[in-house]
Amino acid sequence: METKQTLEQFEQFVIANYGRLPFVINKGQGSRIWDADGKEYLDMFPGWAVSGIGHCHPKVVEAIRRQAGELIHMDNTFYNEPQGQLAQMLSERSFGGKCFFCNSGAEAVEAALKLARRHTGKEKYKIISAEGGFHGRTMGAITATAQPKYHQGFLPLVPGFVYVPFNDVAALEAVFDDEVAAVIVEPIQGEGGIKVASQEYLQRIRDLCDEHGALAIWDEVQSGMGRTGKWFGYQNMGVEPDIMTLAKALGGGVAIGAIAARPEVAASLVPGTHASTFGGNPLACAAGIATIEAIEQENLLENTLEMGQYVREKLGQLQQKYPVIEEVRGVGLMLGIQLGQAGAEIVSRCWEKGLRINCTQETVLRFMPAMNVTRELIDRAIGIMDETFGEKYAGDNGNGF
Ligand SMILES: *Cc1c(COP(=O)(O)O)cnc(C)c1O
């Protein structure tokens, strides 16, 4: 099918809620994708942080094939083996919690918020979240997302939410009281521009929650599943939550979300309180198991740390050359490049040269390659970025294009 045909079809039949680039992607493998004309691109933001171990990882493909031939879906009237196995794998790699499965990040956030209110009881209802955070697009999740642009046109929001500046201990202390049910934050804000929570901040949330009988929720939808070189982002700071949310890279590309909760907390989600028809289905869980196995068998946590270090060196060199790069920040392969100017044009020029990166919050380039990325691919990507920055910024005031 020609690109033009697909675009026309979308124009007529698909709701235009995304600002899409006019390209049709038909194939992906590892860190590479191909459009309908057969042009190849290097993908340094694979699947918007979903394809964490690259597109169509052979182990995930094989697991899906195998599971599809056995049982694709079975409702939660019964037990199924992949769901139990994946829950055990997540629990053993985090803080010994119990899991509930759903299908997306926003659903995981909803589950966490509902569990927090349910568990802490009716005197407690407030949910504190941090400015610049992002938690998804359902009503509860946009309310937790303390960014006005996501609220426009959707008022009134869910009652009981309180917003505080991110990484600000004093502001947190000022609003905390016995009516707080939970605090939800990302250990590393993703959409908010790759901002890393300090160890002190997470610890203070932990302590205040313990003092007031509230729950700490770490939203690991983007920072989890090995992205930072540890299984979960919080393990870099060493402060455990009561509930953690997961999605994005959990299924190696297949839609799946989850929460893990400390067993005492998890006990509050008794039958009838929460559910998901698709949640924990054998197909998605088999993909999740294969993803975790691939990360371990191929030493991808180690590779993430090594490649993360390598990318930082390379980006450091770019920063020396181009003062418009104000800062490079992040952990592992969750990296942000803070620009002094808007980054959209850099992203589209890179795309024309065959490189996919992302820009968030207008001025932060997100560089989040697959965990199995190689030095060679990084070199190619950095080479294209160097060329692009050179065309725009070298030796003048940034009007090069
Ligand atoms: C992407 C994201 C979500 C929302 O996930 P969806 O699957 O799009 O609903 C929630 N929290 C964080 C931290 C995210 O990055």
The ligand as a Tripos MOL2 file, in Angstrom:
@<TRIPOS>MOLECULE
LIG
   15    15     1     0     0
SMALL
NO_CHARGES

@<TRIPOS>ATOM
      1 C1          3.6340    6.7780   29.4510 C.3       1 LIG1
      2 C2          3.4430    6.9430   30.9160 C.ar      1 LIG1
      3 C3          2.2020    6.6820   31.5240 C.ar      1 LIG1
      4 C4          0.9710    6.3450   30.7400 C.3       1 LIG1
      5 O1          1.0680    5.1170   30.0890 O.3       1 LIG1
      6 P1         -0.0130    4.7150   28.9700 P.3       1 LIG1
      7 O2          0.3380    3.2950   28.6520 O.co2     1 LIG1
      8 O3          0.1570    5.6460   27.8270 O.co2     1 LIG1
      9 O4         -1.3560    4.8350   29.5860 O.co2     1 LIG1
     10 C5          2.1250    6.7780   32.8970 C.ar      1 LIG1
     11 N1          3.1950    7.1020   33.6360 N.ar      1 LIG1
     12 C6          4.3960    7.3550   33.0880 C.ar      1 LIG1
     13 C7          5.5520    7.6930   33.9660 C.3       1 LIG1
     14 C8          4.5630    7.2990   31.6960 C.ar      1 LIG1
     15 O5          5.7430    7.5790   31.1590 O.3       1 LIG1
@<TRIPOS>BOND
     1     1     2 1
     2     2     3 ar
     3     2    14 ar
     4     3     4 1
     5     3    10 ar
     6     4     5 1
     7     5     6 1
     8     6     7 2
     9     6     8 1
    10     6     9 1
    11    10    11 ar
    12    11    12 ar
    13    12    13 1
    14    12    14 ar
    15    14    15 1
@<TRIPOS>SUBSTRUCTURE
     1 LIG1         1 GROUP 0 **** ****
